[in-house]
C-alpha cells in the first residue's frame, strides 16, 4: 500500500495556492490584490463529454460515441477583509466599474447607453481574469499548475446571509465559466530520505525481551 512506500507522496486537499488577476474591458491587469492565502477554496476542473448512445438490436449491445466536450464551471471562495487592498468586495466592484458598471444606469433601464456599454464590454471581454491553481509539495514548492483559458464571471455571491448567531468569517464566492483548462507538471517532488534507526547499545534491554 502507498503508506508503506517512502518513495510515494499522495496529493492532499490543503496543499495548494490560487491566483486571480482581474482584467479591465481592454484586457489589462487591474492589479487588484487577492492574496493566495485569502483564497479559502477552489473547485478543481471537471471535464464533461457529450455523446450519443447507439443501440444495436442485431448485435444486442450498446456503444457510445463522443461528439463534444465542455469544462464545468469552477467556484472560488475568498475570505473578505476590512483592509482596503485586500477587501474582496471593494476589488470586485472596482472590476465591475472598470467594465463600465453603474448602478444608476442599470436602474434607468436596459436602454440606457451606459448600461448597454457595460453589457457590451462584458460580452466582448472573453478573458475577464487570469486564473491559476498551483499544487504544492510538502516543502511548499509548486509541482503542478492548472490555468483556465477565457475565464468569464458567471456569478458573484457577496457573502451569503448575515446573522447574529455566529462569528464565521465572511467569504465571497465567484463562479467562473471558461473555455478550457491547461495542465502542466512542473517538477517531480524530491522527498527527504528516511532517517535510519541507530542500533541498540550492547546489553540494553528492550521492551519484550523479558516476556
C-alpha positions, 0 to 999 in steps of 0.5 A: 500500500502507498503508506508503506512506500517512502518513495510515494507522496499522495496529493492532499486537499490543503496543499495548494495556492490560487491566483486571480488577476482581474482584467479591465474591458481592454484586457489589462491587469487591474492589479487588484490584490487577492492574496493566495492565502485569502483564497479559502477554496477552489473547485478543481476542473471537471471535464464533461463529454457529450455523446450519443448512445447507439443501440444495436438490436442485431448485435444486442449491445450498446456503444457510445460515441463522443461528439463534444466536450465542455469544462464545468464551471469552477467556484472560488471562495475568498475570505473578505477583509476590512483592509482596503487592498485586500477587501474582496468586495471593494476589488470586485466592484472596482472590476465591475466599474472598470467594465463600465458598471453603474448602478444608476444606469442599470436602474434607468433601464436596459436602454440606457447607453451606459448600461448597454456599454457595460453589457457590451464590454462584458460580452466582448471581454472573453478573458475577464481574469487570469486564473491559476491553481498551483499544487504544492509539495510538502516543502511548499514548492509548486509541482503542478499548475492548472490555468483556465483559458477565457475565464468569464464571471458567471456569478458573484455571491457577496457573502451569503446571509448575515446573522447574529448567531455566529462569528464565521468569517465572511467569504465571497464566492465567484463562479467562473465559466471558461473555455478550457483548462491547461495542465502542466507538471512542473517538477517531480517532488524530491522527498527527504530520505528516511532517517535510519534507526541507530542500533541498540547499545550492547546489553540494553534491554528492550521492551519484550525481551523479558516476556 
